[in-house]
Amino acid sequence: MHPKRVVVIGSGVSGLTVAFALLERSRHDLRPMDLKILEASNRPGGVIRSYWKDGFLFEQGPERFSSEPAAALSLCRLLGLEDDLELANSQSIGLMRDGRVFPLPDLFKQQRMPYLDLLKGCLLSISGKGRAILERWIKPCHFVNDESVDSFIRRRFGREVLERWIEPLLRIMASGSCADLSMRAILPHWLEAERRYGSVLRALKRPEIVSVGKEALVRIPIQAYRFRSGMQTLIDRLVSRLAPVPLLLQHRLMHLERRNHRSTWRLVLDNGESMEADAVCLALPAQDTAKVVKNIDPQLSKALAGIPYSSWVTVSMAIDRGKVSHPIVLKSELVLLEKKMNAIIGYSIRLQKQELSGQLAATARVFMEKTAEHFSDSRCAQLACQLLEQRLHLRESPSATSVNRLSSSIPEYRVGHLERVSTIEERLKEHPTLALTGNGFWGHGVADCIRLANRSAGNLYTSLYEKANGASTD
Ligand SMILES: Cc1cc2nc3c(=O)[nH]c(=O)nc-3n(C[C@H](O)[C@H](O)[C@H](O)COP(=O)(O)OP(=O)(O)OC[C@H]3O[C@@H](n4cnc5c(N)ncnc54)[C@H](O)[C@@H]3O)c2cc1C
């Protein structure tokens, strides 16, 4: 039997996980597979990259992953990485208004208490609280299938809950504006509570609503892990365990074609080369996938192009604890800004031990909006510094600073997202030897990407080997 030729496109965490799962499965079943990975850039990892600067660990992309779904933790165990993992300090989340930080309840917890905390605290005005309490008596709107978060929250809880809690939180957690984000994707349990029981407050603790909440595509992790030596550890270990599978860097796939009466694929690359494969897995941002499949399935391409991505500028700074004169502030926290300060929307602080001096220190990451793309690195760093000086009362400049720009890196799950994903899945039934995975569909967290990558690898493997005639009937 000829080994099946499988090509995985993209070597972010999704692509490497798909390749690893396929390799493990083919080895286990003693079915030889001719596997290759193609990557457009000059390094594997996609948005994941960790680096050391002046003795501090910086992360370009994610710095922690959630224990839910469990796929990420299981993969770390399989790769023998448990010893490098540590529980990430739980981050308190707050909103900065007029220089003061107000604690924010966890939006994604399926219980009423966080909401009551909001009513007890002083983040909302008296009239804002009164309006929020009225939610119990606001008439439900039964005929919507999906709705923007903005419209739902305004309708049920009023403007202040939207502006002082939900909007700033989702700008960072879901990287989009509430005017666009989908209730069904982000807060499905709130929508379901209204539909079934007429009020979110009355129904949030009901078990059936709690289980709908588990389907939310964006969550604040209840428990999160990080690697002592950075997220890059996961990428490096995957790459080393995949050897001798070729990982071809600086090989960008331009488009796909069908060959041999649609039974095989031809991959056309940007360097003019082409290659043939029995199966292909595209582990790319949805926008890139849309371009690649345009020739073979315009409808699929259109649905993929409808998932927009947002760009991120982050400024990472290392802070020596000795240089902070505000003793209580240096703790692990995520602070969001109610009003944008020249494109800054929030910052997070991560405590870490400085390797060289052994001192306890911290890295702060300042998140900036798309508009910051037009600022120079030094302007971004200057703005970020101003914010941290105000907040932490720094006596000296940060010990190290680094500006990272990731364009089109996080998907926005906009109104109608779930319908778009179901169109994509319908179209894929026409192409059983083509799999799509990545952060554009069922959650953008690292753990969600790993879970989906395992599922995509399983489906592709089944189409290749177990549905023996799958390719020829497609
Ligand atoms: C700033 C930031 C912070 C984040 N923080 C967290 C966090 O704390 N916790 C968490 O769980 N998640 C976090 N995330 C989300 C998470 O990191 C990503 O969703 C996830 O890593 C995406 O992995 P991926 O492999 O699907 O995509 P990517 O990492 O985007 O990889 C796609 C790869 O495909 C390659 N590629 C693209 N087009 C082509 C082509 N035509 N041919 C060949 N190769 C191509 C790209 O070069 C890239 O290497 C964060 C993301 C960002 C940007």
The ligand as a Gaussian input file, in Angstrom:
#p B3LYP/6-31G(d) Opt

LIG

0 1
 C       -1.781000      39.010000      21.457000
 C       -2.517000      37.697000      21.661000
 C       -2.716000      37.216000      22.941000
 C       -3.377000      35.995000      23.142000
 N       -3.507000      35.519000      24.420000
 C       -4.057000      34.301000      24.623000
 C       -4.028000      33.715000      25.918000
 O       -3.490000      34.288000      26.879000
 N       -4.589000      32.470000      26.076000
 C       -5.143000      31.781000      25.010000
 O       -5.617000      30.655000      25.205000
 N       -5.149000      32.312000      23.758000
 C       -4.615000      33.539000      23.540000
 N       -4.573000      34.055000      22.266000
 C       -5.208000      33.297000      21.147000
 C       -4.351000      32.121000      20.628000
 O       -3.000000      32.380000      20.863000
 C       -4.547000      31.908000      19.120000
 O       -5.913000      31.879000      18.786000
 C       -3.907000      30.589000      18.655000
 O       -2.552000      30.524000      19.067000
 C       -4.034000      30.483000      17.139000
 O       -3.285000      29.388000      16.654000
 P       -3.456000      28.890000      15.151000
 O       -2.450000      27.840000      14.914000
 O       -4.882000      28.537000      14.902000
 O       -3.176000      30.170000      14.237000
 P       -1.831000      31.005000      14.028000
 O       -1.021000      31.014000      15.257000
 O       -2.277000      32.305000      13.452000
 O       -1.029000      30.166000      12.934000
 C       -1.353000      30.169000      11.561000
 C       -0.065000      29.913000      10.777000
 O       -0.387000      29.788000       9.401000
 C        0.609000      30.430000       8.634000
 N        0.032000      30.762000       7.325000
 C       -0.920000      31.702000       7.034000
 N       -1.229000      31.658000       5.719000
 C       -0.476000      30.672000       5.158000
 C       -0.372000      30.127000       3.846000
 N       -1.118000      30.584000       2.829000
 N        0.517000      29.111000       3.628000
 C        1.269000      28.607000       4.641000
 N        1.193000      29.086000       5.918000
 C        0.339000      30.100000       6.179000
 C        0.972000      31.643000       9.469000
 O        2.256000      32.141000       9.101000
 C        0.938000      31.049000      10.880000
 O        2.196000      30.525000      11.250000
 C       -3.883000      35.259000      22.032000
 C       -3.678000      35.743000      20.729000
 C       -2.999000      36.947000      20.534000
 C       -2.779000      37.424000      19.124000

